[in-house]
Amino acid sequence: MNKHIFSSFLVIAGICLTMLSSCNQDAEGEIWSGELGYSFPSSTLIKEVTSNDNGVVSVPIYRTSKKGESTISIDIDDDTKAEGIFSLESNDVSFADGEGVAYAKLKFASINDLGATSKYVIGINFADGINLSPASEEKIEVTVSRKLTWKSIGTGVYTSELFGQGWDQEVQKADEGNIYRLPGCISSGYPLIFSLSEDGQTLLGWDIQPIGYNTSSYGMLYYKATKMTREGNILSFTMNGLVKYNGGWGKLYSGFTETLEMPN
């Protein structure tokens, strides 16, 4: 590099650093002096919950000043209300004097009310008339799912009527409940997860799940079990094969049986 150009670059850089330093000193300690405003931390928030959360998801809300007490009102979206799984502990969120953050509390009755693989999206918004802080979002979407700890319980045998094959299959169980996972069952990287009743005789949940197989005309195939019967260690799932179609779900295959022989 040319020495003259390099020297000039250093001089310019030094000037810029001096200006930045000056600006930072001028701004140091500056406090927002406008009308008290409120904000969510972002437009989205992802939360994984366990039984230790005691049925509560905390969502932070910030204000632009810590001085004095204040209370604001919030609400959740109509779809969440209709679903009936999550609700607000209170529509009012109160800030104590000296605090810049308070928490909205989303309640759910029990960890077992949440699907093993379900993701619940709850919209929280400020009530009309609440003054927002600069660049704040008017609402936040909170995605809640179960956090599960998996442990292998051995190797069973999976038999697929749809694909006409059977194979040895690792079976994992969650510490948090009677929930099972079959890692890489149909295709590598695509586990199948289901939950059973405490006595293991009844299928409690099998959410729509991708199996990693792409159909020639409709793309990814998804499994959804409609019921299960059990004889000893053999679980037989009555299954539907679904595809995404016109913004919803289309049934490509129905009524076939997938069987899992559990490890001894």
C-alpha positions as CSV (number, residue, x, y, z in Angstrom):
1,M,0.0,0.0,0.0
2,N,1.3,3.6,-0.8
3,K,2.7,5.2,2.4
4,H,1.1,8.6,1.8
5,I,-2.3,7.0,1.3
6,F,-1.8,4.9,4.5
7,S,-0.8,8.0,6.5
8,S,-3.8,9.9,5.2
9,F,-6.0,7.0,6.2
10,L,-4.7,7.0,9.7
11,V,-5.3,10.8,10.1
12,I,-8.9,10.5,8.8
13,A,-9.5,7.5,11.0
14,G,-8.2,9.4,14.0
15,I,-10.5,12.3,13.3
16,C,-13.5,9.9,13.0
17,L,-12.6,8.3,16.3
18,T,-12.3,11.7,18.0
19,M,-15.7,12.7,16.7
20,L,-17.3,9.5,17.8
21,S,-15.7,9.8,21.2
22,S,-17.0,13.3,21.5
23,C,-20.5,12.3,20.5
24,N,-20.5,9.4,23.0
25,Q,-19.4,11.8,25.8
26,D,-22.1,14.3,24.9
27,A,-24.8,11.5,24.9
28,E,-23.6,9.7,28.0
29,G,-26.3,9.5,30.7
30,E,-29.0,11.0,28.4
31,I,-32.4,9.9,29.5
32,W,-35.5,9.6,27.4
33,S,-37.5,12.7,28.2
34,G,-40.6,12.2,26.1
35,E,-44.0,10.8,27.2
36,L,-43.7,7.5,29.1
37,G,-43.8,4.7,26.6
38,Y,-44.0,0.9,26.6
39,S,-42.5,-1.9,24.4
40,F,-42.2,-5.6,24.0
41,P,-38.6,-6.9,23.7
42,S,-39.2,-7.9,20.0
43,S,-41.9,-8.9,17.6
44,T,-41.4,-12.6,18.4
45,L,-40.4,-14.7,21.5
46,I,-39.7,-18.4,21.7
47,K,-40.2,-20.3,25.0
48,E,-39.7,-23.9,25.9
49,V,-41.6,-25.0,29.0
50,T,-41.3,-27.8,31.5
51,S,-43.2,-28.9,34.6
52,N,-40.9,-26.6,36.6
53,D,-42.6,-23.6,35.0
54,N,-45.7,-24.4,37.0
55,G,-48.0,-23.5,34.2
56,V,-46.7,-19.9,33.6
57,V,-44.9,-18.3,30.7
58,S,-43.5,-14.8,31.6
59,V,-43.2,-12.3,28.8
60,P,-41.2,-9.1,29.6
61,I,-42.6,-5.6,28.9
62,Y,-40.4,-2.5,29.1
63,R,-41.0,1.1,29.8
64,T,-39.0,4.2,29.0
65,S,-38.6,5.4,32.6
66,K,-38.2,3.7,36.0
67,K,-39.8,6.6,37.9
68,G,-43.1,6.1,39.7
69,E,-45.7,3.3,39.5
70,S,-47.7,2.6,36.4
71,T,-50.2,0.1,35.0
72,I,-51.1,-0.8,31.4
73,S,-53.6,-3.2,29.9
74,I,-52.9,-6.0,27.4
75,D,-54.9,-8.7,25.6
76,I,-54.3,-11.9,23.7
77,D,-55.6,-12.9,20.2
78,D,-59.0,-14.4,19.6
79,D,-57.7,-17.7,18.3
80,T,-55.8,-18.3,21.5
81,K,-58.9,-17.5,23.5
82,A,-61.0,-19.9,21.4
83,E,-58.4,-22.7,21.7
84,G,-58.6,-22.4,25.5
85,I,-55.2,-23.7,26.4
86,F,-53.4,-20.4,27.2
87,S,-54.9,-17.4,29.0
88,L,-53.6,-14.2,30.7
89,E,-53.2,-14.3,34.4
90,S,-54.3,-10.7,34.3
91,N,-55.0,-8.2,31.6
92,D,-53.2,-5.5,33.7
93,V,-49.4,-5.3,34.0
94,S,-48.0,-3.2,36.8
95,F,-44.6,-1.5,37.1
96,A,-43.2,-0.8,40.6
97,D,-41.3,2.4,41.3
98,G,-37.7,2.0,40.2
99,E,-38.4,-0.9,37.8
100,G,-38.2,-0.6,34.0
101,V,-39.6,-4.1,33.3
102,A,-42.7,-6.0,34.3
103,Y,-44.1,-9.3,33.1
104,A,-47.2,-10.5,31.4
105,K,-48.1,-13.9,32.6
106,L,-49.5,-16.5,30.2
107,K,-51.1,-19.4,32.1
108,F,-51.7,-23.0,31.0
109,A,-53.3,-25.7,33.3
110,S,-50.8,-28.5,33.0
111,I,-47.7,-29.4,31.0
112,N,-49.6,-32.5,30.0
113,D,-52.2,-30.3,28.2
114,L,-49.5,-29.4,25.7
115,G,-48.9,-31.6,22.7
116,A,-45.6,-33.4,22.6
117,T,-44.6,-31.8,19.3
118,S,-47.1,-28.9,19.2
119,K,-46.0,-25.3,18.9
120,Y,-48.5,-22.8,20.2
121,V,-48.4,-19.2,18.9
122,I,-50.0,-16.6,21.2
123,G,-50.4,-13.0,20.1
124,I,-50.2,-10.4,22.9
125,N,-51.0,-6.8,22.1
126,F,-51.2,-3.5,24.0
127,A,-54.7,-2.1,24.6
128,D,-55.8,0.9,22.6
129,G,-54.4,4.1,23.7
130,I,-51.2,2.8,25.2
131,N,-48.2,5.0,24.3
132,L,-45.5,3.0,22.7
133,S,-41.8,3.7,23.1
134,P,-39.9,4.6,19.9
135,A,-39.5,1.7,17.4
136,S,-41.7,-0.5,19.6
137,E,-43.9,-3.3,18.1
138,E,-47.6,-3.1,18.8
139,K,-47.8,-6.8,19.6
140,I,-45.6,-9.8,20.2
141,E,-46.0,-13.4,19.0
142,V,-44.9,-15.9,21.7
143,T,-44.3,-19.4,20.5
144,V,-44.5,-22.0,23.3
145,S,-43.5,-25.7,23.1
146,R,-42.6,-28.4,25.5
147,K,-39.0,-29.0,26.4
148,L,-38.4,-32.7,26.5
149,T,-35.4,-34.7,27.7
150,W,-35.0,-37.9,25.8
151,K,-33.4,-41.2,26.9
152,S,-33.2,-44.4,24.9
153,I,-35.1,-47.4,26.3
154,G,-33.9,-49.9,23.7
155,T,-34.5,-51.1,20.2
156,G,-37.9,-52.3,18.9
157,V,-39.2,-53.2,15.5
158,Y,-41.2,-50.8,13.3
159,T,-43.3,-52.3,10.5
160,S,-44.8,-50.0,7.8
161,E,-47.9,-51.2,5.9
162,L,-47.6,-48.1,3.6
163,F,-44.0,-48.8,2.6
164,G,-44.2,-52.6,2.9
165,Q,-41.1,-52.9,5.1
166,G,-40.0,-53.4,8.7
167,W,-36.8,-52.5,10.5
168,D,-35.1,-52.3,13.9
169,Q,-36.1,-49.0,15.5
170,E,-34.6,-47.2,18.5
171,V,-37.2,-46.0,20.9
172,Q,-36.7,-43.1,23.2
173,K,-38.8,-41.9,26.2
174,A,-39.1,-38.4,27.6
175,D,-38.3,-37.9,31.3
176,E,-41.2,-35.5,31.5
177,G,-44.0,-37.9,30.7
178,N,-45.2,-41.0,28.9
179,I,-44.0,-39.5,25.6
180,Y,-42.0,-41.5,23.0
181,R,-39.8,-40.6,20.1
182,L,-38.7,-42.8,17.2
183,P,-35.6,-41.1,15.8
184,G,-35.1,-41.3,12.0
185,C,-38.0,-43.7,11.7
186,I,-39.0,-43.4,8.0
187,S,-36.2,-41.0,7.0
188,S,-33.0,-39.8,8.8
189,G,-33.6,-36.5,10.6
190,Y,-37.4,-36.9,10.9
191,P,-38.4,-38.4,14.3
192,L,-41.9,-39.5,15.0
193,I,-43.3,-38.5,18.4
194,F,-46.4,-39.7,20.2
195,S,-47.8,-39.7,23.8
196,L,-49.7,-42.4,25.7
197,S,-51.9,-42.6,28.7
198,E,-50.3,-43.3,32.1
199,D,-51.1,-47.0,31.7
200,G,-49.7,-47.0,28.1
201,Q,-53.0,-48.4,26.7
202,T,-54.4,-45.3,25.0
203,L,-53.0,-42.9,22.4
204,L,-53.2,-39.4,23.8
205,G,-51.5,-37.5,21.1
206,W,-49.9,-37.8,17.7
207,D,-49.5,-34.4,16.0
208,I,-49.3,-34.1,12.3
209,Q,-45.6,-34.8,11.6
210,P,-43.4,-34.8,8.5
211,I,-41.8,-38.2,7.8
212,G,-39.1,-37.1,5.4
213,Y,-40.6,-38.7,2.3
214,N,-41.5,-36.5,-0.6
215,T,-44.4,-37.6,-2.9
216,S,-44.0,-37.0,-6.6
217,S,-46.9,-34.7,-6.9
218,Y,-47.6,-33.1,-3.5
219,G,-44.2,-32.8,-1.8
220,M,-43.7,-33.9,1.8
221,L,-45.8,-36.6,3.3
222,Y,-47.1,-36.2,6.9
223,Y,-48.3,-38.8,9.3
224,K,-51.3,-38.4,11.6
225,A,-52.4,-41.3,13.8
226,T,-56.2,-41.4,14.5
227,K,-56.2,-44.3,17.0
228,M,-54.1,-47.0,18.5
229,T,-54.6,-50.5,19.8
230,R,-52.2,-52.4,22.0
231,E,-51.5,-56.1,22.5
232,G,-48.7,-56.7,24.9
233,N,-45.7,-54.8,23.5
234,I,-47.2,-54.3,20.1
235,L,-48.7,-50.9,19.3
236,S,-50.8,-50.7,16.1
237,F,-51.5,-47.2,14.8
238,T,-54.3,-46.4,12.4
239,M,-52.7,-43.8,10.2
240,N,-53.5,-41.1,7.7
241,G,-51.0,-39.9,5.2
242,L,-51.5,-36.1,4.7
243,V,-50.0,-33.5,2.3
244,K,-50.3,-29.7,2.3
245,Y,-53.0,-28.7,-0.2
246,N,-54.6,-25.4,-1.0
247,G,-53.6,-23.9,2.3
248,G,-54.8,-26.8,4.4
249,W,-54.4,-30.6,4.6
250,G,-55.3,-33.1,2.0
251,K,-55.6,-36.9,2.7
252,L,-53.4,-38.8,0.3
253,Y,-53.6,-42.1,2.1
254,S,-56.0,-43.3,4.8
255,G,-56.7,-46.2,7.1
256,F,-53.3,-48.0,6.8
257,T,-51.6,-49.5,9.9
258,E,-48.1,-48.7,11.2
259,T,-46.9,-51.1,13.9
260,L,-44.3,-50.7,16.6
261,E,-43.1,-53.6,18.7
262,M,-41.7,-51.9,21.9
263,P,-38.4,-53.0,23.4
264,N,-38.7,-55.7,26.1
